[in-house]
Amino acid sequence: MKLKHFLPAALFAASMTTLACSTQPASNNANTRVANSNAQANSAQSNASRNKPSEQSATTGSIEVNSTPPGAKILLVSTDESGAGEPQTKGLTPTTISGLSPGKYTVDLEKPGYKFFQKEVTVKAGTTAKVTASLKKG
């Protein structure tokens, strides 16, 4: 007799497990749909931000740096009334350094086998200052 009572309980438990398993994917699908919808909204917002002019671009400037020969290491130093800041490595020539606050900067170029090059430039909001160097063999 115990077997008869055990068997229906086992079938009931099995059917509940099947029911729970079959409803969970629907819940996961709903969560996935919500996550996908949020991701699409974030992507659209990100694209809109990229496509419209940034307020920051109107308040910052950039420096375009070129050298002959190319491949010189760029060190950028911010200079103001209180003195010079720490040199920051900004890659190799040719490159454009953007997002710079308006002010004075010193651009240093170094390349093994060539003399050191240095030039001071003034960055203005919404503009690109240009530095072009002909490196001399050293």
C-alpha positions as CSV (number, residue, x, y, z in Angstrom):
1,M,0.0,0.0,0.0
2,K,2.7,2.4,0.7
3,L,3.9,1.8,-2.8
4,K,0.6,3.1,-4.2
5,H,0.8,6.2,-2.2
6,F,4.4,6.7,-3.1
7,L,3.9,6.4,-6.8
8,P,1.3,9.1,-7.2
9,A,3.4,11.4,-5.0
10,A,6.4,10.7,-7.2
11,L,4.3,11.4,-10.4
12,F,3.1,14.7,-8.8
13,A,6.6,15.7,-7.9
14,A,7.8,14.9,-11.4
15,S,5.0,16.9,-13.0
16,M,5.7,19.9,-10.7
17,T,9.4,19.7,-11.7
18,T,8.4,19.6,-15.4
19,L,6.0,22.5,-14.8
20,A,8.7,24.5,-13.0
21,C,11.2,23.8,-15.8
22,S,8.8,24.8,-18.5
23,T,7.9,28.1,-16.8
24,Q,11.5,29.1,-16.0
25,P,12.6,29.5,-19.6
26,A,9.6,31.8,-20.2
27,S,10.7,33.9,-17.2
28,N,14.3,33.8,-18.6
29,N,13.0,34.8,-22.0
30,A,11.1,37.7,-20.5
31,N,14.3,38.7,-18.6
32,T,16.3,38.3,-21.8
33,R,13.8,40.5,-23.7
34,V,14.0,43.2,-21.1
35,A,17.8,43.0,-21.1
36,N,17.9,43.1,-24.9
37,S,15.5,46.1,-24.9
38,N,17.7,47.9,-22.3
39,A,20.8,47.1,-24.4
40,Q,19.2,48.5,-27.5
41,A,18.1,51.6,-25.7
42,N,21.6,52.1,-24.3
43,S,23.1,51.5,-27.7
44,A,20.8,54.1,-29.3
45,Q,21.6,56.6,-26.6
46,S,25.3,56.0,-27.1
47,N,25.0,56.4,-30.9
48,A,23.0,59.6,-30.4
49,S,25.8,60.9,-28.2
50,R,28.4,60.1,-30.7
51,N,26.5,61.7,-33.6
52,K,25.7,65.0,-32.0
53,P,28.4,67.6,-31.2
54,S,29.7,67.2,-27.7
55,E,29.7,70.1,-25.3
56,Q,33.2,69.0,-24.3
57,S,34.5,69.6,-27.9
58,A,33.4,73.2,-27.6
59,T,35.4,73.6,-24.4
60,T,38.5,71.6,-25.3
61,G,41.1,71.7,-28.0
62,S,43.6,69.4,-29.6
63,I,47.2,69.2,-30.9
64,E,48.1,67.5,-34.1
65,V,51.7,66.2,-34.0
66,N,53.8,65.1,-37.0
67,S,57.4,64.4,-37.5
68,T,59.9,63.5,-40.2
69,P,60.8,60.7,-39.7
70,P,57.6,59.5,-38.1
71,G,57.6,57.3,-35.0
72,A,58.9,59.9,-32.5
73,K,57.8,59.5,-28.9
74,I,55.5,62.4,-27.8
75,L,55.8,63.9,-24.3
76,L,53.2,66.5,-23.4
77,V,53.7,69.0,-20.6
78,S,51.0,71.4,-19.4
79,T,52.6,74.8,-18.6
80,D,50.8,77.6,-16.7
81,E,51.5,80.4,-14.4
82,S,52.3,78.0,-11.5
83,G,54.9,76.1,-13.5
84,A,55.1,73.0,-15.6
85,G,53.1,69.8,-14.9
86,E,54.2,66.2,-15.1
87,P,55.2,65.0,-18.6
88,Q,52.6,62.7,-20.1
89,T,53.5,60.2,-22.9
90,K,51.0,60.6,-25.7
91,G,52.1,57.9,-28.2
92,L,54.1,58.2,-31.4
93,T,54.0,60.6,-34.3
94,P,51.9,61.1,-36.3
95,T,48.9,61.6,-33.9
96,T,46.3,64.0,-32.7
97,I,46.0,64.6,-28.9
98,S,42.4,65.7,-28.2
99,G,40.3,66.7,-25.2
100,L,42.9,69.2,-23.9
101,S,41.9,72.1,-21.7
102,P,42.8,75.4,-23.2
103,G,46.2,76.7,-22.2
104,K,49.9,76.4,-22.9
105,Y,51.6,73.1,-23.5
106,T,55.1,72.0,-24.3
107,V,55.4,69.2,-26.9
108,D,58.6,67.2,-26.7
109,L,59.6,64.7,-29.3
110,E,62.3,62.0,-28.8
111,K,63.5,59.4,-31.3
112,P,66.7,57.3,-30.9
113,G,69.4,58.5,-33.2
114,Y,67.8,62.0,-33.5
115,K,68.2,65.3,-31.6
116,F,65.5,66.2,-29.0
117,F,62.7,68.5,-30.4
118,Q,60.7,70.8,-28.2
119,K,57.9,73.4,-29.0
120,E,55.5,75.4,-26.9
121,V,51.9,75.6,-28.3
122,T,48.7,77.3,-27.1
123,V,45.6,75.3,-27.2
124,K,42.3,77.1,-27.7
125,A,38.8,75.7,-27.3
126,G,37.4,74.2,-30.5
127,T,40.6,74.4,-32.4
128,T,43.6,72.1,-33.3
129,A,47.1,73.4,-32.8
130,K,49.7,71.9,-35.2
131,V,53.3,70.8,-34.4
132,T,55.4,69.6,-37.3
133,A,59.0,68.6,-36.6
134,S,61.9,67.8,-38.9
135,L,64.1,65.7,-36.6
136,K,67.8,66.1,-37.1
137,K,70.2,63.2,-36.9
138,G,72.1,63.4,-33.6
